Amino acid sequence: MSSIFNASSNSTVLLFAGSTVLAFLLALLLTPAVGAIARRFGLMDVPGGRRQHPEPIPRIGGLGIAAAFGLTILSFWLIDRFNGHPFLIPEEVRTSRFTLTAIAAILGLAVGLLDDALDLRARWQMLGYLLISGVIVAAGIRIGFINDPRGDGLIDLAPPLAVGFTVFWIVGMNNALNFIDGLDGLAAGVAGIAALALGATALLPTVNEPFVAWMNFTLAGAIFGFLVFNFHPAKMFLGTTGVAFVGTMLAVLSIFGTAKVAAALLVLGVPIIDTFYVIIRRMLTGQAPFAPDRGHFHHKLLDVGLSHRQAVLLIYAITLGLGALAFISSGRAQIYSFVGFIVIFGVAVLALAQRSAKASELDPNLYPDRAE
């Protein structure tokens, strides 16, 4: 691929655009239906405690994303299947990884739905994420190499390290999205921006992964269709259904091909680094690592006076900037940028903590947010 566009045929570009738009429209249509299903079976997020929304809200909105994504991919695949030869899906996009992607998607969706239905404790959520990781690794999806920070080459990982790193990556991605899912539209919007950025990165000449680009663009379309109902004030929550599905998909798609884990680390820097700092702080203060509190970056933004929407839009802007940086930089530069962002983020969190020291003593009901 010599450039982003001339490397792909016109049919490939049409596939990307058509699939993204179709996923968006399907999410617009299916998300209200998911809400009706949630009301019918009592899968609602009920106000009380840290949940400050005024009325019960459907908590399985992520099912709308999964259905829109799955139906879009299935539609294109079926048309080509019945046509007998590549028609909507160009040859360069075809790959045996369809099956592996479907396995990952179904696993994430199943674990998320189970948690939303039974309201599992954190340890059982973690067990579900480990199960997802184990099956995905057994299916052959592994991080076999990483970018060498000393140069533009790659470092091969021994099989035990590859398995361990892959499990850590998938579990960590899911937990990072779960941790940031504390304000309306935050986790979904960040994930949608990340999917777009990773899709664009997959089309770079050095990556050349049109299949990964197609999956990411379709996922982004479905997420943004759902976001219409999830942005503040939310009519639908992402739920663990959405977190586990989207988190698993982003983790798996970043592993495929040239394992652009460094790009995903940078694009998703806010939730990943926020999760790291929060877990360290909780452990140092004797709290359970996954116990909910108001110590997240988005909570600090609320405490210093930003409105709900302003806090979310600011994190969107940061994610867009990180996505642009990942797109224009190499693997080594992405790693260095991520390390630099860790430092900048830490300084920002400390500054916000000082400014919000007095505000944190106020009634937490002044800052509407949901449990993680």
HELIX and SHEET records of a PDB file:
HELIX    1   1 ASN A   10  PHE A   41  1                                  32    
HELIX    2   2 GLY A   62  ASN A   83  1                                  22    
HELIX    3   3 GLU A   91  VAL A   93  5                                   3    
HELIX    4   4 ARG A   97  LEU A  118  1                                  22    
HELIX    5   5 ALA A  122  ALA A  138  1                                  17    
HELIX    6   6 PRO A  159  ILE A  180  1                                  22    
HELIX    7   7 LEU A  186  ALA A  202  1                                  17    
HELIX    8   8 PRO A  210  ASN A  230  1                                  21    
HELIX    9   9 GLY A  239  ALA A  259  1                                  21    
HELIX   10  10 VAL A  261  VAL A  267  1                                   7    
HELIX   11  11 GLY A  269  LEU A  284  1                                  16    
HELIX   12  12 PHE A  297  ASP A  303  1                                   7    
HELIX   13  13 HIS A  308  ILE A  328  1                                  21    
HELIX   14  14 GLY A  331  ARG A  355  1                                  25    
HELIX   15  15 ALA A  359  GLU A  361  5                                   3    
HELIX   16  16 PRO A  364  LEU A  366  5                                   3    
SHEET    1   A 2 MET A  44  ASP A  45  0                                        
SHEET    2   A 2 ILE A  57  PRO A  58 -1                                        
SHEET    1   B 2 PHE A 145  ASN A 147  0                                        
SHEET    2   B 2 LEU A 154  ASP A 156 -1                                        
END                                                                             
